[in-house]
């Protein structure tokens, strides 16, 4: 993990940021993993949730950005930590928790998101800007509740040549990359933002997709490009996923919490 330190928002507070995933594109990401985790009850698409007293104004723009696939590595410069004035973009980043989990990032604070060896995923990394946000998604796990969204991260630095590509001792070494000048792979720096007290798992998302095949969730790249480890999201998709996470947090009140615990859970749900 990077030794770079930075200040972090308090738990469940959402500054204007973004989302990510770290699985390394060496095979199918999620697969059909059975789980006994209780499926989330059906949620009406337009069901209102309690408004947040700390709500952050959302960016007003479409976030379907076409990556610049012609960028050369020697075009990267020292300006890649400068905050962008462009609208925030949203992503979903996958990582196998046995390799690197949201708890690892919480401890490390920041991490170099490297080892991506898929051209489309690389292009999405190249398109990222400082303060973009990403959901952290645990993939390829058989532990309950299975693969799913576990938290959020912020893009703290834009793309640079991926040092693991020209490190002969790295499992992600690429013999065609002899150094930064001719490296075809990139990495970004991600910063921990928050870890959710619940997991919005893949099984629940699939059930929502099946119940509403023309809905927002059915159209996300998680289903359309299931093998991709860096998935761009629209602002609408980001917001709908967050709504589902808030709703699930509120529903957890019904699963054996004490009255005090229930109040704390409901309060957290209103803050995110």
LUMVEX-741199 format. One line per 2 residues: their letters; for each residue x, y, z of N, C-alpha, C, O, CB. Coordinates in pm, whole numbers. Atoms other than C-alpha are relative to their C-alpha. Glycine has a CB too. Layout:
LUMVEX-741199
A> X:Y:Z:X:Y:Z:X:Y:Z:X:Y:Z:X:Y:Z ~ ... .
***
This chain:
LUMVEX-741199
XX> 84:-119:0:0:0:0:86:122:0:197:119:54:-94:1:120 ~ -77:-123:6:117:352:-64:16:58:138:-72:46:222:-66:101:-93 .
XX> -23:-64:-130:272:539:226:-56:140:5:-49:206:109:147:4:29 ~ 58:-134:5:101:858:115:-113:11:100:-200:-76:106:-50:33:-142 .
XX> 105:-21:-99:-117:995:393:-87:115:-41:-43:205:-112:58:25:140 ~ 93:-108:30:-420:1215:367:-113:-5:99:-134:-106:165:-52:-10:-145 .
XX> 114:-6:-92:-718:1324:568:-115:-76:-58:-129:-85:-180:-40:145:29 ~ 112:83:45:-1028:1111:551:-128:48:62:-131:92:177:23:-146:33 .
XX> 129:-41:-54:-1393:1191:591:-46:-92:109:-7:-209:112:-105:5:-109 ~ 54:83:-105:-1574:1064:895:-91:-106:-59:-140:-91:-171:-75:84:103 .
XX> 76:115:50:-1764:735:860:-139:40:-44:-209:113:26:-8:-109:106 ~ 132:-20:60:-2073:746:639:-23:143:-48:-137:182:-75:-106:-37:100 .
XX> 16:-133:59:-2005:1102:520:52:-6:-142:162:-55:-165:75:109:82 ~ -36:12:140:-1993:1134:143:45:132:-59:-40:210:-104:-117:-54:-79 .
XX> -45:-117:76:-1773:1413:6:-13:-30:-147:-36:-145:-183:145:39:36 ~ 17:27:145:-1787:1456:-372:114:-85:-52:220:-32:-83:-8:131:-80 .
XX> -104:92:43:-1589:1150:-477:-44:-101:-103:-134:-72:-181:53:-71:117 ~ 27:102:99:-1597:826:-682:10:-145:40:10:-172:160:87:20:-108 .
XX> 2:144:-26:-1580:441:-707:90:-92:-80:127:-53:-191:-131:-46:-17 ~ -98:87:65:-1354:137:-804:-11:-151:15:-100:-201:83:127:38:46 .
XX> -9:144:-14:-1261:-234:-843:135:-55:-36:199:-1:-126:-104:-66:-83 ~ -137:38:13:-941:-433:-825:26:-141:-50:142:-181:-52:65:18:127 .
XX> -29:132:54:-984:-782:-968:81:19:-127:63:118:-197:-131:-79:-28 ~ -102:-28:100:-711:-828:-1225:-26:-59:-138:69:-82:-213:128:-49:49 .
XX> 37:34:137:-897:-947:-1535:69:-125:-52:106:-131:-169:32:113:-91 ~ -60:124:45:-750:-1298:-1547:-102:-111:-16:-64:-227:-29:108:-42:95 .
XX> 102:103:16:-1082:-1480:-1579:-133:54:45:-144:172:78:36:-127:78 ~ 133:-44:-43:-1450:-1466:-1488:7:60:139:81:11:225:-100:-117:-3 .
XX> -9:-72:-125:-1510:-1230:-1202:-87:-61:109:-39:-95:217:-37:143:-21 ~ 91:34:-109:-1814:-1339:-1014:-57:-143:-9:-55:-217:89:-112:98:4 .
XX> 60:132:14:-1982:-1650:-1152:-130:-12:77:-175:84:140:97:-106:46 ~ 126:24:-70:-2295:-1801:-1010:33:-62:135:44:-184:146:-96:-92:-82 .
XX> -37:50:-132:-2209:-1831:-642:-123:-7:88:-182:96:120:108:89:64 ~ 120:12:-83:-2493:-1970:-431:25:58:139:137:55:189:-43:-147:12 .
XX> -12:-55:-134:-2558:-1806:-98:-131:-20:74:-239:-17:15:37:150:-5 ~ 119:16:-84:-2796:-1864:190:-40:133:61:-136:142:138:24:-104:109 .
XX> 32:-132:-56:-2793:-1495:272:-142:38:-39:-182:23:-155:100:107:-49 ~ 140:-33:26:-3150:-1374:302:-12:107:-107:51:213:-97:-69:48:129 .
XX> 18:-96:111:-3257:-1197:-16:-69:125:51:-154:120:139:-82:-64:-115 ~ 59:-126:-40:-3347:-834:17:-144:7:-50:-171:-29:-165:82:119:-55 .
XX> 140:-11:43:-3724:-772:8:-12:91:-121:71:179:-143:-88:53:113 ~ 23:-83:118:-3863:-621:-310:-12:146:42:-78:179:141:-126:-45:-76 .
XX> 1:-143:-29:-3812:-246:-315:-57:73:-119:-10:58:-231:142:53:35 ~ 57:-77:109:-4027:-18:-518:103:99:-51:173:163:28:-128:73:45 .
XX> -102:-84:62:-3814:177:-761:-3:143:48:102:204:69:-15:-3:-150 ~ 11:-140:-37:-3947:515:-657:-29:21:148:-72:128:190:-108:64:-81 .
XX> 28:-10:-143:-3978:442:-288:91:105:63:212:103:41:18:-137:70 ~ -78:-107:-60:-3866:745:-89:68:-48:126:14:-132:199:-89:120:29 .
XX> -72:28:-123:-3608:723:185:9:129:81:-10:237:26:142:-57:-30 ~ -14:-122:-81:-3557:962:476:109:87:-59:215:37:-95:33:-34:148 .
XX> -100:-91:56:-3373:1268:352:114:16:98:94:12:219:-61:137:-35 ~ -117:-13:-84:-3022:1317:482:22:145:39:15:234:-46:124:-54:-70 .
XX> -26:-138:-41:-2949:1627:690:134:49:-51:161:169:-50:-4:12:151 ~ -131:-38:49:-2598:1619:545:12:-32:-148:121:-61:-198:109:-71:79 .
XX> -2:38:141:-2696:1555:186:95:88:-77:102:209:-55:-141:9:-60 ~ -96:-72:82:-2431:1653:-64:-62:21:-138:-115:-73:-197:134:-77:-10 .
XX> 56:-23:134:-2542:1820:-389:66:-91:-101:189:-105:-102:19:147:-42 ~ -53:92:100:-2501:1575:-675:42:77:-124:-14:181:-157:-105:-107:-35 .
XX> -48:-64:122:-2309:1662:-989:-106:-8:-108:-179:-107:-118:131:-66:-49 ~ 100:-5:105:-2525:1764:-1283:67:-20:-135:107:76:-200:-77:134:3 .
XX> -61:28:131:-2386:1591:-1589:-11:-147:-29:-31:-229:61:148:45:-4 ~ -9:140:39:-2376:1272:-1783:144:-44:19:236:31:-11:-46:-22:-147 .
XX> -135:43:-33:-2078:1063:-1680:49:-113:-89:137:-189:-50:6:-43:144 ~ -49:100:93:-2037:840:-1981:114:62:-79:93:119:-186:-114:-51:-95 .
XX> -117:-63:60:-1685:953:-2066:74:-100:-87:101:-212:-44:94:56:108 ~ -75:86:90:-1502:806:-2365:148:14:31:203:122:15:-29:34:-147 .
XX> -140:-8:-36:-1148:720:-2253:85:41:-120:52:11:-234:49:-133:57 ~ -96:-37:103:-857:867:-2449:99:-114:-17:199:-121:55:72:132:36 .
XX> -82:119:17:-702:547:-2577:132:31:-70:216:-57:-84:-75:-104:-78 ~ -123:-35:70:-429:739:-2763:102:68:92:207:112:46:-31:90:-117 .
XX> -92:-64:-92:-266:881:-2450:129:-80:8:126:-202:25:-63:15:138 ~ -129:66:-12:106:801:-2442:47:10:145:10:104:216:104:62:-97 .
XX> -44:2:-138:279:715:-2116:85:121:34:80:169:148:77:-125:28 ~ -86:-114:-32:528:1002:-2144:-79:130:7:-21:237:29:110:13:-103 .
XX> 83:-118:-13:234:1243:-2142:-46:21:145:-103:125:176:-120:-10:-92 ~ 38:-16:-139:174:1182:-1770:95:101:65:214:102:35:3:-136:76 .
XX> -84:-102:-61:300:1469:-1556:-32:15:147:-106:-65:204:-18:135:-72 ~ 16:-18:-144:310:1606:-1203:-132:63:39:-155:91:157:112:84:53 .
XX> 127:-64:-29:-36:1757:-1231:-110:-100:36:-225:-61:53:-44:82:-117 ~ 106:98:-15:-216:1430:-1168:-52:-16:142:-124:-111:171:48:-131:-48 .
XX> 63:-5:-132:-295:1511:-804:-84:126:15:-142:150:121:107:-6:109 ~ 79:-122:-3:-465:1841:-891:-148:-35:-15:-186:-112:-103:46:98:-110 .
XX> 143:30:6:-840:1835:-827:-59:50:-131:-31:161:-176:-73:63:119 ~ 61:-33:127:-1042:1835:-1145:-119:92:20:-191:83:120:-42:-127:-74 .
XX> 119:-85:-2:-1301:2101:-1221:-112:-61:-83:-220:-3:-95:33:142:-52 ~ 98:70:79:-1486:1852:-1441:-102:-69:92:-74:-93:209:68:-102:-93 .
XX> 99:73:-81:-1806:1678:-1322:56:-133:51:136:-197:-16:-129:-25:-82 ~ -45:125:-60:-1748:1381:-1095:-48:-118:-84:-161:-121:-132:-52:-13:145 .
XX> 34:125:68:-1742:1041:-1263:-11:-110:106:42:-99:216:107:-37:-109 ~ 25:107:-94:-1849:717:-1101:42:-135:-58:28:-159:-178:-148:-3:39 .
XX> -50:130:42:-1706:365:-1114:-32:-106:104:-78:-77:215:152:6:-26 ~ 3:112:-93:-1717:25:-955:129:-77:-20:161:-116:-132:-127:-91:-23 .
XX> -128:70:5:-1386:-144:-871:-11:-134:72:-58:-141:186:112:85:62 ~ 8:134:-58:-1361:-516:-807:135:-43:56:240:-16:-2:-50:-101:-105 .
XX> -120:57:-60:-1112:-684:-579:-36:-128:73:-136:-135:145:66:101:97 ~ 21:124:-75:-1088:-1037:-450:43:25:144:158:63:168:80:-121:-64 .
XX> -33:-35:-139:-1100:-996:-71:118:-79:57:184:-33:150:-120:-22:87 ~ -116:74:-48:-839:-1268:-21:129:67:-44:234:47:19:-3:-145:-51 .
XX> -117:-74:46:-599:-1047:-217:7:138:63:111:179:116:-1:12:-152 ~ 4:-134:-59:-708:-704:-101:-145:36:25:-226:39:-68:68:106:-92 .
XX> 139:-24:-40:-1025:-618:89:-22:145:39:72:223:50:-38:-91:116 ~ 33:-134:-45:-1206:-304:194:61:26:137:96:140:168:-152:20:4 .
XX> -62:-17:-132:-1071:-363:546:149:29:-14:204:107:64:-21:-126:86 ~ -141:-30:26:-717:-366:407:17:147:-38:107:215:11:55:-91:-112 .
XX> -8:-140:41:-779:-32:240:-31:94:116:28:201:128:-96:27:-117 ~ 32:-81:-117:-935:103:558:123:16:89:146:124:145:-117:-63:80 .
XX> -122:-5:-80:-612:19:739:111:79:-70:184:155:-7:48:-141:32 ~ -108:-63:75:-382:141:462:-28:147:-34:64:225:-59:25:-77:-128 .
XX> 46:-135:36:-583:460:390:5:25:-151:-94:70:-208:85:106:72 ~ -11:-13:146:-454:469:29:67:-124:-56:138:-196:14:78:128:-39 .
XX> -59:118:64:-352:202:-221:16:26:-150:-71:87:-213:-88:-126:24 ~ -21:-9:144:-205:190:-570:-83:-109:-66:-64:-228:-40:152:-15:-36 .
XX> 88:96:65:-470:26:-787:68:-48:-128:49:9:-235:-141:63:-31 ~ -84:46:110:-239:-174:-1012:-37:-142:-40:-133:-199:12:147:7:38 .
XX> 22:138:43:-221:-510:-1187:-111:-18:-100:-148:-132:-130:-28:-83:118 ~ 108:11:99:-496:-432:-1439:60:-34:-135:144:40:-187:-84:132:-7 .
XX> -58:47:125:-421:-625:-1756:-108:-28:-105:-104:-128:-176:84:-126:24 ~ 106:4:99:-729:-567:-1967:-9:139:-59:-16:237:15:-137:-47:62 .
XX> -8:-131:64:-729:-286:-2224:-120:89:31:-104:209:52:13:-18:-150 ~ 119:-82:-28:-1086:-173:-2163:2:51:143:-30:167:168:-127:-81:-26 .
XX> -11:-43:-140:-1037:-166:-1786:109:106:15:92:203:89:29:-121:92 ~ -108:-99:-4:-708:20:-1838:-48:136:-49:-16:240:10:120:-48:-85 .
XX> 50:-127:54:-883:283:-2049:-91:71:100:-93:194:107:-75:-24:-131 ~ 83:-61:-103:-1134:336:-1770:88:63:109:56:169:161:-97:-105:61 .
XX> -93:-58:-97:-843:391:-1529:56:131:-53:68:229:21:114:-98:32 ~ -55:-121:61:-697:645:-1771:-99:116:3:-58:233:9:43:-28:-143 .
XX> 102:-105:5:-1026:835:-1778:-28:61:137:-95:164:146:-128:-54:-57 ~ 31:-45:-135:-1035:878:-1399:67:133:32:178:161:-14:41:-105:101 .
XX> -50:-129:-44:-990:1220:-1243:-1:6:153:-75:-68:219:-84:115:-60 ~ -4:-16:-145:-906:1331:-890:-139:36:52:-208:123:-3:104:109:41 .
XX> 129:-16:-67:-1214:1316:-665:-113:-78:-66:-226:-73:-20:-38:145:5 ~ 98:96:49:-1397:1070:-887:-25:-102:110:58:-120:199:47:-69:-133 .
XX> 36:95:-106:-1572:806:-679:-23:-139:-56:-57:-157:-173:-125:47:74 ~ 21:137:43:-1598:431:-691:-55:-84:115:-20:-63:231:130:-62:-54 .
XX> 40:102:-97:-1780:151:-515:109:-106:5:165:-145:-97:-138:-63:-37 ~ -94:111:-20:-1548:-112:-370:-83:-128:2:-175:-142:83:85:16:134 .
XX> 80:120:19:-1679:-452:-478:86:-123:28:188:-143:-37:-59:-6:-143 ~ -68:126:-26:-1566:-783:-327:-46:-104:-101:-165:-134:-111:-26:-49:146 .
XX> 34:99:102:-1553:-1042:-606:59:-136:36:147:-147:122:49:46:-139 ~ -54:136:-14:-1488:-1416:-624:16:-42:145:123:-90:184:134:-9:-70 .
XX> -5:47:-138:-1570:-1489:-264:-116:-96:26:-228:-74:-18:-6:119:99 ~ 103:98:-35:-1759:-1790:-132:-53:22:142:-144:-47:187:56:-143:-14 .
XX> 45:-28:-136:-1800:-1644:215:-130:81:-4:-149:164:-92:109:76:79 ~ 123:-76:-10:-2140:-1513:317:33:147:24:125:177:99:-91:-55:112 .
XX> 118:20:85:-2298:-1295:194:33:-11:-149:-54:13:-232:-97:112:22 ~ -39:12:140:-2104:-1353:-130:52:130:-57:69:228:15:-117:-48:-82 .
XX> -50:-121:65:-1975:-1101:-384:-98:116:16:-220:95:17:27:-26:-149 ~ 90:-114:-11:-2109:-751:-345:73:129:32:195:131:50:-103:-26:106 .
XX> -54:-134:-29:-2059:-379:-279:18:15:150:-75:-8:227:-94:111:-56 ~ -32:-4:-143:-1888:-320:54:40:139:50:52:159:171:111:-97:30 .
XX> -40:-133:-44:-1786:47:57:26:91:-119:-7:57:-232:123:-9:88 ~ -33:-94:106:-1666:347:-140:142:51:17:199:49:126:-99:117:-1 .
XX> -135:-57:0:-1332:501:-236:0:127:-85:-93:152:-162:104:-102:-54 ~ -21:-122:77:-1206:827:-381:125:-16:-86:222:-77:-42:11:123:93 .
XX> -120:-2:83:-962:868:-670:87:115:50:48:232:39:-35:15:-153 ~ -87:-101:-60:-671:1051:-507:109:47:-95:169:153:-75:63:-54:126 .
XX> -100:-37:101:-435:1057:-807:-33:-68:-130:-76:-184:-130:144:-37:46 ~ 35:56:130:-484:1000:-1176:105:-100:-48:200:-130:23:-17:112:-103 .
XX> -79:112:50:-319:738:-1396:148:33:-20:184:142:-66:-57:-48:-129 ~ -144:-1:26:55:675:-1405:40:-138:-51:-36:-234:-34:81:38:129 .
XX> -44:133:43:257:393:-1563:1:-98:119:49:-64:227:141:8:-63 ~ 10:102:-105:196:75:-1361:137:-63:23:185:-140:-61:-106:-108:-38 .
XX> -136:48:-30:530:-4:-1196:8:-152:8:114:-209:-16:48:60:130 ~ -4:147:-10:431:-369:-1146:20:-65:-137:61:-181:-145:-131:-52:63 .
XX> -13:55:134:437:-415:-1525:146:-18:-41:177:-106:-120:-71:89:-101 ~ -142:15:35:815:-364:-1547:84:-43:120:206:-25:123:55:132:-55 .
XX> -67:60:-115:900:-525:-1214:5:-151:-21:-98:-218:-12:-73:37:135 ~ -13:143:33:1035:-872:-1295:-40:-91:115:-66:-209:94:142:-31:-41 .
XX> 39:81:-116:951:-992:-945:-151:3:24:-201:-70:110:73:48:124 ~ 144:-13:-21:585:-893:-974:-76:-107:-78:-34:-146:-187:-48:140:-41 .
XX> 83:97:72:315:-1144:-1068:-69:64:-120:-124:-6:-205:-104:-60:93 ~ 62:-72:111:186:-876:-1306:103:54:-99:74:144:-178:-84:114:53 .
XX> -108:-43:90:517:-835:-1491:-38:-24:-146:-94:-128:-181:131:-74:33 ~ 25:9:144:485:-769:-1864:133:22:-71:189:132:-65:-108:106:-47 .
XX> -132:-7:64:800:-842:-2065:8:108:-107:117:153:-142:35:-133:-61 ~ 0:-104:103:694:-588:-2328:15:140:58:33:237:-15:-128:-8:-82 .
XX> -16:-129:-66:718:-309:-2071:137:4:68:159:-66:167:-116:25:104 ~ -136:-6:-55:1081:-219:-2001:18:115:99:119:121:169:101:13:-112 .
XX> -9:-114:-91:1011:100:-1806:-120:91:-17:-210:61:-95:129:78:-24 ~ 115:-92:5:774:394:-1754:-28:56:-139:-144:81:-173:23:114:95 .
XX> 19:-66:129:831:535:-2103:-76:-86:-100:-145:-33:-187:133:37:-58 ~ 68:85:98:699:232:-2290:-99:-96:67:-132:-201:12:102:-80:-80 .
XX> 95:85:-73:458:88:-2030:-141:23:-52:-189:136:-57:6:29:152 ~ 136:-12:56:116:15:-2177:-108:-9:107:-226:8:77:-24:-108:-104 .
XX> 97:14:-108:-51:-35:-1836:13:115:98:120:174:112:19:-133:73 ~ 1:-112:-95:-149:224:-1577:-61:-41:133:-128:-144:144:-76:118:-59 .
XX> 62:18:-131:-247:247:-1212:-43:137:51:10:240:9:98:-70:100 ~ 44:-123:-65:-431:507:-1005:13:-19:150:23:-132:199:-147:38:-39 .
XX> -3:7:-146:-416:590:-636:-142:18:53:-211:115:19:95:109:60 ~ 134:-9:-59:-735:523:-442:11:25:149:107:-16:214:-82:-128:-28 .
XX> 2:-36:-141:-825:652:-99:-127:-54:64:-236:-41:9:10:154:18 ~ 116:53:-72:-1053:485:154:-96:112:34:-57:221:77:45:-72:129 .
XX> 104:-95:-36:-1381:663:204:-89:-57:111:-104:4:216:-85:38:-123 ~ 82:61:-104:-1611:430:394:-24:-147:-27:-17:-194:-141:-132:73:12 .
XX> 38:142:6:-1700:70:469:-144:-9:48:-177:39:157:97:-90:87 ~ 141:10:-37:-2070:-11:473:-20:-106:108:52:-206:110:-86:-32:-123 .
XX> 31:103:-100:-2218:-200:771:-79:-116:-58:-103:-216:11:-77:63:115 ~ 70:108:70:-2408:-413:518:69:-21:-135:143:65:-182:-152:32:-19 .
XX> -51:29:134:-2315:-579:188:-118:-8:-96:-209:-88:-76:82:-133:-2 ~ 100:12:106:-2532:-517:-117:53:-105:-96:136:-75:-182:-28:138:-73 .
XX> -67:110:69:-2460:-856:-266:-56:-28:-140:-164:19:-178:-9:-125:84 ~ 33:28:139:-2473:-989:-619:-134:-72:-14:-209:-46:-108:110:-84:-63 .
XX> 126:73:7:-2763:-1223:-548:-118:96:8:-215:82:-66:-9:-104:113 ~ 107:-99:-15:-2981:-932:-436:-13:85:-127:-124:113:-172:26:91:122 .
XX> 2:-81:121:-2883:-725:-740:-62:-77:-117:-135:-21:-198:141:47:-36 ~ 57:82:106:-2971:-1013:-972:-151:-14:15:-224:-15:-84:66:-139:-1 .
XX> 144:9:-24:-3312:-1047:-809:-70:129:-42:-179:126:-99:-28:-31:147 ~ 57:-128:41:-3376:-677:-862:-5:9:-152:-103:56:-209:81:118:60 .
XX> -7:-2:146:-3268:-710:-1225:-111:-86:-61:-176:-45:-156:137:-49:-49 ~ 102:91:52:-3502:-1006:-1282:-140:57:20:-227:40:-65:11:-137:67 .
XX> 132:-57:-29:-3796:-825:-1120:-29:125:-80:-145:161:-102:-11:30:147 ~ 16:-124:76:-3734:-508:-1319:104:2:-113:202:76:-104:16:126:93 .
XX> -100:16:106:-3551:-602:-1644:30:128:-78:131:135:-148:-45:-105:-96 ~ -25:-127:69:-3582:-247:-1780:40:110:98:48:227:60:-124:42:-78 .
XX> -35:-99:-102:-3482:-75:-1456:146:42:-4:223:-8:-86:-32:-54:135 ~ -136:-54:-6:-3164:112:-1366:102:-109:30:207:-115:-34:9:111:105 .
XX> -96:103:-40:-2996:-185:-1199:26:-100:-112:139:-147:-129:-52:-75:124 ~ -16:97:110:-3056:-413:-1498:99:49:-105:155:-31:-179:-135:-29:-65 .
XX> -86:-55:104:-2850:-178:-1715:143:25:40:222:71:-42:-57:124:-48 ~ -135:-33:-44:-2535:-148:-1506:102:-97:-62:71:-212:-94:9:-4:153 .
XX> -107:77:62:-2203:-272:-1644:37:-126:75:100:-216:19:119:84:-15 ~ -27:118:-79:-2176:-523:-1363:-62:-124:-63:-10:-234:-49:-51:18:143 .
XX> 66:110:68:-2416:-740:-1564:37:-6:-148:53:-114:-204:-150:12:14 ~ -29:-3:143:-2335:-627:-1919:143:-40:-30:171:-99:-135:-28:137:-55 .
XX> -141:34:16:-1958:-670:-1874:49:-63:129:131:-5:201:86:125:-39 ~ -24:63:-129:-1935:-913:-1587:145:-38:25:185:-56:140:-85:-120:14 .
XX> -140:37:-18:-1570:-1001:-1651:90:122:24:207:106:57:48:-76:-122 ~ -80:-121:-10:-1454:-640:-1635:18:41:146:-78:42:223:-65:114:-81 .
XX> -27:-32:-140:-1286:-532:-1311:-11:149:32:-16:187:149:138:-48:37 ~ 21:-144:-19:-1321:-155:-1362:-122:38:-82:-117:41:-205:128:85:-43 .
XX> 128:-20:66:-1681:-67:-1442:-46:144:17:-64:189:130:-107:-98:56 ~ 53:-135:-12:-1800:287:-1523:-149:-4:34:-220:-94:-10:23:80:-130 .
XX> 140:-13:-37:-2134:393:-1375:-50:139:-35:27:235:-35:-21:-29:151 ~ 61:-131:17:-2372:673:-1457:-36:54:138:-36:-20:236:-127:-7:-92 .
XX> 42:-59:-127:-2479:914:-1185:-130:-64:48:-149:-85:168:-17:153:-15 ~ 127:63:-37:-2826:758:-1193:23:-139:59:-41:-176:157:-92:-10:-122 .
XX> -30:134:-52:-2680:409:-1141:64:9:138:31:-69:227:93:-75:-96 ~ -63:-20:-131:-2462:533:-855:-106:30:106:-106:-30:213:104:114:-6 .
XX> 102:-41:-95:-2759:697:-685:-95:-114:35:-135:-129:151:-79:117:-55 ~ 92:111:-26:-2982:391:-724:67:-106:88:3:-161:178:-48:-63:-132 .
XX> -72:96:-85:-2717:162:-576:9:52:143:-7:-23:238:143:-27:-57 ~ -8:-58:-134:-2675:401:-285:-136:-5:70:-143:-28:190:50:145:-7 .
XX> 134:9:-57:-3052:408:-233:-26:-140:54:-83:-156:162:-106:37:-105 ~ 19:138:-43:-3054:29:-211:83:-32:125:38:-106:213:38:-96:-113 .
XX> -85:22:-117:-2767:32:38:-63:63:123:-66:3:230:141:56:-23 ~ 68:-67:-112:-2947:285:258:-121:-81:47:-144:-100:166:-44:142:-41 .
XX> 121:77:-33:-3264:80:238:35:-128:73:-34:-167:168:-79:-32:-128 ~ -39:125:-66:-3085:-239:334:46:27:143:19:-52:233:111:-71:-80 .
XX> -40:-36:-135:-2930:-66:632:-120:20:90:-120:-21:206:86:126:-1 ~ 122:-21:-78:-3275:38:747:-70:-132:29:-124:-150:138:-95:95:-73 .
XX> 66:129:-18:-3410:-314:698:72:-88:101:11:-177:160:-11:-72:-132 ~ -75:79:-96:-3133:-457:916:-55:17:141:-30:-66:229:146:38:-3 .
XX> 62:-23:-131:-3326:-310:1209:-90:-117:37:-110:-146:155:-80:131:-1 ~ 97:107:-26:-3566:-602:1171:65:-135:28:-5:-233:52:-92:-14:-118 .
XX> -66:129:-13:-3301:-871:1211:74:-14:132:196:-34:134:95:-21:-115 ~ -55:37:-131:-3245:-910:1583:81:108:69:151:77:166:85:-118:-16 .
XX> -73:-105:-69:-3096:-574:1678:-76:44:124:-199:39:128:25:118:-93 ~ 64:-60:-116:-3161:-426:2018:-55:136:-39:-26:186:-148:100:11:119 .
XX> 59:-129:32:-3353:-101:2035:108:106:-24:98:186:-116:-95:46:113 ~ -108:-98:16:-3032:102:2080:76:-24:-129:111:70:-200:96:-7:120 .
XX> -71:34:123:-2859:-83:1797:-82:41:-122:-28:90:-221:32:-150:-6 ~ 88:-35:110:-3160:-29:1573:1:150:-26:2:193:-141:-143:-47:30 .
XX> -4:-145:16:-3155:345:1638:130:44:-65:131:133:-149:-18:69:135 ~ -130:-35:57:-2783:361:1556:5:-35:-149:56:43:-230:113:-72:75 .
XX> 1:42:139:-2832:167:1231:-83:95:-85:-40:135:-194:-52:-142:-12 ~ 87:-90:73:-3120:387:1122:65:138:-16:51:202:-121:-135:14:70 .
XX> -69:-130:7:-2916:699:1202:110:-3:-105:127:93:-180:58:38:138 ~ -107:14:99:-2623:574:991:-58:1:-140:-3:62:-231:81:-128:24 .
XX> 62:8:132:-2854:498:701:-43:137:-49:-35:165:-169:-120:-93:3 ~ 42:-133:40:-2984:854:702:117:90:-36:100:189:-108:-80:62:110 .
XX> -116:-86:22:-2630:996:692:72:-28:-130:144:59:-180:95:-16:112 ~ -77:30:121:-2498:819:383:-74:47:-125:-24:30:-236:29:-150:-10 .
***
